[in-house]
Amino acid sequence: MGRHNREGKGADQQGFEYQINYQPNWLKLIKVTRTLDSGRQSTKTLFRNPMDHVKGPPSDRIRTRIVSRGQGLDVEVAVSDRNHFVQRVEVTCRVPTADGRAEDVVYTLEDSLPPSTRR
């Protein structure tokens, strides 16, 4: 059985604040990727799980919620993974910009917390 979800927070390249609801035994980090006006991409670690290793088996269902009130973003991702094969999930969201346009922002959720060293 997985552990209860935890709360975290972070900020992206443009200073938008985020609230993260995550499973501590699956999520290692979340990266946010935006395309700059120059056409280049900018990737920043939005959130890193403070745990340094897994304290038990992950749930059969991966669930992460990303909320940014400043962008009007409230996304929850849930993936069934009974055999624990999922290592990365990418979600692309179209969010409004300050000038009224919209931009695609990619959120990358990654696993790979090392197992506990306790026996």
C-alpha positions as semicolon CSV with decimal commas, in nm:
position;residue;x (nm);y (nm);z (nm)
1;M;0,000;0,000;0,000
2;G;0,130;0,347;-0,088
3;R;0,163;0,631;0,157
4;H;-0,068;0,931;0,181
5;N;0,003;1,220;-0,053
6;R;0,220;1,508;0,066
7;E;0,218;1,881;-0,012
8;G;0,506;2,079;-0,160
9;K;0,564;2,405;-0,341
10;G;0,789;2,565;-0,597
11;A;0,828;2,849;-0,846
12;D;0,902;2,845;-1,220
13;Q;1,126;3,055;-1,446
14;Q;0,871;3,337;-1,460
15;G;0,811;3,348;-1,084
16;F;0,473;3,172;-1,086
17;E;0,414;2,992;-0,755
18;Y;0,295;2,629;-0,751
19;Q;0,139;2,395;-0,497
20;I;0,226;2,029;-0,553
21;N;0,033;1,731;-0,413
22;Y;0,240;1,416;-0,464
23;Q;0,303;1,056;-0,362
24;P;0,626;1,045;-0,160
25;N;0,713;0,688;-0,264
26;W;0,700;0,758;-0,636
27;L;0,779;1,119;-0,727
28;K;1,144;1,226;-0,723
29;L;1,103;1,564;-0,897
30;I;0,898;1,783;-1,129
31;K;1,062;1,989;-1,403
32;V;0,893;2,273;-1,590
33;T;0,995;2,357;-1,948
34;R;0,901;2,678;-2,127
35;T;0,998;2,815;-2,467
36;L;1,163;3,156;-2,439
37;D;1,093;3,446;-2,676
38;S;1,425;3,365;-2,846
39;G;1,294;3,019;-2,935
40;R;1,525;2,839;-2,692
41;Q;1,385;2,618;-2,421
42;S;1,432;2,679;-2,051
43;T;1,395;2,391;-1,804
44;K;1,386;2,438;-1,429
45;T;1,334;2,196;-1,142
46;L;1,000;2,306;-1,000
47;F;0,992;2,065;-0,707
48;R;1,220;1,799;-0,556
49;N;1,095;1,535;-0,311
50;P;1,274;1,594;0,022
51;M;1,293;1,215;0,087
52;D;1,628;1,066;-0,014
53;H;1,494;0,710;-0,053
54;V;1,171;0,511;-0,074
55;K;1,023;0,412;0,264
56;G;0,786;0,151;0,126
57;P;0,637;0,023;-0,198
58;P;0,462;0,279;-0,419
59;S;0,091;0,258;-0,483
60;D;-0,048;0,088;-0,795
61;R;-0,179;0,430;-0,897
62;I;0,049;0,730;-0,954
63;R;-0,128;1,057;-0,868
64;T;0,016;1,409;-0,874
65;R;-0,163;1,745;-0,867
66;I;-0,005;2,071;-0,987
67;V;-0,176;2,402;-0,903
68;S;-0,067;2,754;-1,003
69;R;-0,331;3,008;-0,909
70;G;-0,143;3,285;-1,093
71;Q;-0,185;3,095;-1,421
72;G;-0,530;2,950;-1,345
73;L;-0,372;2,603;-1,364
74;D;-0,513;2,307;-1,168
75;V;-0,410;1,972;-1,318
76;E;-0,417;1,627;-1,161
77;V;-0,246;1,333;-1,331
78;A;-0,336;0,976;-1,232
79;V;-0,178;0,671;-1,396
80;S;-0,244;0,305;-1,312
81;D;0,087;0,118;-1,284
82;R;0,032;-0,218;-1,114
83;N;0,376;-0,348;-1,214
84;H;0,564;-0,026;-1,122
85;F;0,710;0,029;-1,470
86;V;0,638;0,402;-1,508
87;Q;0,951;0,616;-1,472
88;R;0,842;0,948;-1,626
89;V;0,519;1,126;-1,718
90;E;0,510;1,444;-1,930
91;V;0,209;1,673;-1,934
92;T;0,184;1,967;-2,173
93;C;-0,052;2,248;-2,073
94;R;-0,149;2,556;-2,269
95;V;-0,145;2,846;-2,020
96;P;-0,231;3,213;-2,072
97;T;0,051;3,470;-2,090
98;A;0,051;3,825;-1,950
99;D;-0,008;3,969;-2,299
100;G;-0,320;3,758;-2,362
101;R;-0,157;3,493;-2,578
102;A;-0,105;3,134;-2,469
103;E;0,205;2,920;-2,437
104;D;0,269;2,550;-2,401
105;V;0,435;2,456;-2,074
106;V;0,566;2,103;-2,020
107;Y;0,566;1,947;-1,672
108;T;0,786;1,638;-1,638
109;L;0,720;1,411;-1,339
110;E;1,006;1,172;-1,269
111;D;1,051;0,870;-1,045
112;S;1,379;0,705;-0,943
113;L;1,403;0,749;-0,568
114;P;1,653;0,488;-0,450
115;P;1,525;0,201;-0,234
116;S;1,570;0,212;0,142
117;T;1,911;0,098;0,264
118;R;1,752;-0,063;0,573
119;R;1,705;-0,435;0,579
